[in-house]
Amino acid sequence: MKQIFISYSKKHDLKSASKLYSELLKHEKEFKPWIDQKDLLPGIKWKPEIRKAIRESDYFLALLSNNSTEGEGFRNYEINEALEVLKEFPDNKIYLIPIRLNDCTVPFEELNQLNFLDMFPKWNDGINKLLNALGTKRKTNTSDRKESSPLKIYHYRVGLVDIDTGIPNLQNIATSLNKIQDFFLFTYPQMPKLKKTTEVFEDIKNFSL
């Protein structure tokens, strides 16, 4: 299982980093995303532990944004550490992936030698490109997929009209009938209220005009 280190600005990009972490968790059989908010144990010396995680990771994702690239902080140490690790990889091997969350300028000259991945304007497009670089495809939930059903060709249209019995679920009846057959198209047209539309003959209500 390949470990993926996520580097980000805690002050500015925590929401995007958490979203990316959740997306990678969908591929838990292939990847183990590593992020300090989830994987640093309480009481542990965090600086050497982060350095160890960077060294042990197969991929390093550097999340960049307008605010995070202008500031200083420990994440600059993380990127510099990853750049040192990158020197150990051959030129055709992907390790450090700079990810732009918006149209920002990157202050690290070494990062400008790498092809950026933009998560804008469409986040999902960025995710698909990232997973392609990681050697896999995006997984979607069955509930997210809409299966197209074949077009039904009806032979006759039948209108269901409630004269005065007060049927409450006429729409549901028409929908159910259309699901189980494709000969009649049942509809429920809205009719104007009619007066004296039924008469009783021999104790049986009959439709009449």
C-alpha positions in Angstrom: 0.0 0.0 0.0 1.4 3.4 -1.0 1.5 6.2 1.5 0.6 9.7 0.4 1.7 12.7 2.5 -0.5 15.7 2.3 1.2 19.0 3.0 -1.0 22.1 3.5 -1.4 25.4 5.4 -3.3 24.7 8.6 -4.3 28.4 8.7 -5.6 28.7 5.2 -6.2 25.3 3.5 -7.3 22.9 6.1 -10.8 22.5 4.6 -9.4 21.6 1.1 -6.8 19.3 2.7 -9.5 17.4 4.6 -11.6 17.1 1.5 -8.7 15.7 -0.5 -7.9 13.3 2.4 -11.5 12.0 2.4 -11.3 11.5 -1.4 -8.1 9.4 -1.1 -9.6 7.3 1.7 -12.0 5.9 -0.9 -9.0 4.0 -2.3 -7.9 2.6 1.1 -6.9 -0.7 -0.5 -4.4 1.1 -2.8 -3.3 4.2 -0.8 -2.8 5.3 2.8 -3.2 9.1 2.9 -1.2 10.7 5.7 -2.2 14.1 7.2 -1.1 15.5 10.6 -4.7 16.2 11.8 -5.5 12.5 11.6 -2.2 10.6 11.9 -0.1 12.4 14.5 -0.5 10.7 17.9 -1.1 12.8 21.0 2.1 13.5 23.0 4.5 12.5 20.2 7.3 14.8 19.1 5.7 16.0 15.9 8.6 17.5 14.0 10.7 14.2 13.7 7.5 12.3 13.1 6.5 14.4 10.2 10.0 14.2 8.7 9.8 10.4 9.1 6.3 10.3 7.4 7.7 12.4 4.5 10.6 10.0 4.1 8.4 6.9 4.1 5.8 8.2 1.8 5.6 7.2 -1.9 4.0 10.5 -2.9 4.1 14.0 -1.5 1.2 16.4 -2.3 1.9 20.1 -1.8 -1.3 22.1 -1.5 -0.8 25.7 -2.6 -3.0 28.7 -2.5 -2.7 32.5 -2.7 -2.7 32.9 1.1 -0.5 29.9 1.9 2.3 30.8 -0.6 2.7 34.3 0.8 3.2 33.2 4.4 5.9 31.5 6.4 5.6 28.4 8.5 6.5 24.8 9.1 4.9 23.7 5.8 7.9 25.4 4.0 10.1 22.9 5.9 7.9 20.1 4.7 8.3 21.2 1.1 12.0 21.6 1.4 12.3 18.2 3.0 10.2 16.7 0.1 12.5 18.5 -2.4 15.5 16.7 -0.8 13.7 13.4 -1.1 12.8 14.1 -4.8 16.5 14.2 -5.6 16.7 10.5 -4.9 14.0 9.7 -7.5 14.7 9.3 -11.2 13.4 12.0 -13.5 10.6 9.8 -14.9 9.2 8.9 -11.4 6.4 10.9 -9.9 6.9 11.8 -6.2 6.2 15.4 -5.4 3.0 16.8 -6.9 2.4 20.6 -6.5 -1.4 21.2 -6.3 -2.8 24.7 -6.8 -6.1 25.3 -5.1 -6.5 28.6 -6.9 -4.6 30.7 -9.4 -1.5 31.4 -7.2 2.1 32.1 -7.8 4.5 29.5 -6.4 7.6 31.0 -4.6 9.6 27.8 -4.7 11.8 27.8 -7.8 12.3 24.0 -7.6 8.5 23.4 -7.7 8.2 25.5 -10.9 10.2 22.7 -12.6 7.3 20.3 -12.0 4.0 20.2 -13.8 1.3 21.7 -11.6 -2.1 20.1 -10.9 -4.9 22.7 -10.7 -8.0 21.9 -8.6 -9.8 24.8 -10.2 -12.2 25.6 -11.8 -13.5 22.1 -11.3 -12.5 20.1 -8.3 -13.6 16.7 -9.7 -11.5 17.2 -12.8 -8.5 17.8 -10.6 -9.2 14.7 -8.6 -9.4 12.6 -11.7 -6.0 13.9 -12.9 -4.5 13.3 -9.5 -5.7 9.7 -9.4 -4.4 9.2 -12.9 -1.0 10.4 -11.8 -1.2 8.0 -8.9 -2.0 5.1 -11.2 -5.7 4.6 -10.4 -9.2 5.8 -11.3 -11.8 7.6 -9.2 -14.3 5.4 -7.4 -17.9 6.5 -7.3 -20.7 5.2 -5.1 -23.5 3.2 -6.7 -26.0 5.8 -5.5 -24.1 8.5 -7.4 -24.5 6.8 -10.8 -27.7 7.3 -12.7 -28.5 4.4 -15.0 -30.3 5.3 -18.1 -33.4 3.3 -18.9 -34.5 2.4 -22.4 -37.0 4.8 -24.0 -40.5 3.4 -23.9 -42.8 3.7 -26.9 -46.5 3.8 -25.9 -49.3 2.9 -28.3 -52.2 4.7 -26.6 -52.6 7.5 -24.1 -55.2 7.0 -21.4 -56.3 9.8 -19.1 -57.2 8.9 -15.5 -59.9 11.4 -14.2 -61.3 11.4 -10.8 -65.0 12.6 -11.2 -66.1 13.0 -7.6 -64.9 10.1 -5.4 -61.8 12.0 -4.1 -59.0 9.5 -5.0 -55.9 11.0 -3.3 -53.2 9.1 -5.1 -54.2 9.3 -8.7 -50.7 10.4 -9.8 -49.1 7.4 -8.0 -51.5 5.0 -9.7 -50.6 6.4 -13.2 -46.9 6.2 -12.4 -47.1 2.6 -11.1 -49.1 1.5 -14.2 -46.5 3.1 -16.5 -43.7 1.3 -14.8 -45.1 -2.2 -15.4 -46.1 -1.9 -19.0 -45.4 0.2 -22.1 -48.6 -0.2 -24.2 -50.7 2.5 -22.5 -49.4 5.8 -21.3 -51.5 6.7 -18.3 -51.8 10.3 -17.5 -53.8 12.3 -15.0 -55.1 15.5 -16.7 -56.5 18.2 -14.5 -60.2 18.5 -15.3 -62.4 21.5 -14.4 -64.8 20.8 -11.5 -68.1 19.4 -13.0 -71.4 19.5 -11.4 -74.0 16.8 -11.5 -71.7 14.4 -13.3 -73.1 11.3 -11.6 -76.6 9.9 -11.0 -77.7 7.0 -9.0 -79.6 4.3 -10.8 -80.8 1.3 -8.8 -78.4 2.2 -5.9 -75.4 2.4 -8.3 -73.6 5.6 -9.0 -73.2 6.1 -12.8 -71.3 8.7 -14.8 -73.6 11.0 -16.8 -73.5 14.4 -18.5 
